[in-house]
C-alpha cells in the first residue's frame, strides 16, 4: 500500500493528481451534473490538479481536443487505467 500520488505531464510541467477518495467522489458528482464539455473539463482539472494548475493550463492556449485528452488522462490517473480504457468507459456511460 502506497500513498504516492499519480502525476501527469502537461506542456512540459508535471502536476500531481489529487486522487483522494473524497476528491474523486466530488469529481464523480460533477460529472453526473453534466454541463458543457468545457465546464466539466475545467471542473475536473480544478478538482484534481488545483486552481493554480487550471490557470497555468488555460494560459497555454490549448484547443478543446487537447483539453479532452487532459480530461481522459486525469480520469485514467484516478482509476489507474490507460487513457484508451478511460475513453471507452466514458463513452459507454453516455
TAFENRA-V697688 format. One record per pair of residues at least 12 apart in sequence whose ideal C-beta (glycine too) atoms are under 7 Angstrom apart, sorted by the first residue. I is the first residue (numbers start at 1). J is the second residue. Records with the same first field share a line. If there is no record, write none. Layout:
I=J ; J
//
This chain:
5=17 ; 18 ; 19
6=19 ; 77
8=73 ; 74 ; 77
10=57 ; 70
11=60
13=56
15=49 ; 53
17=48 ; 49 ; 74 ; 77 ; 78
18=48
19=77 ; 78
23=47 ; 48
24=78
26=47
27=44 ; 47 ; 48
30=43 ; 44
37=64
38=64
41=67 ; 68 ; 71
42=54
44=71 ; 74
45=57 ; 70 ; 74
48=74 ; 78
72=86 ; 87
75=90
//
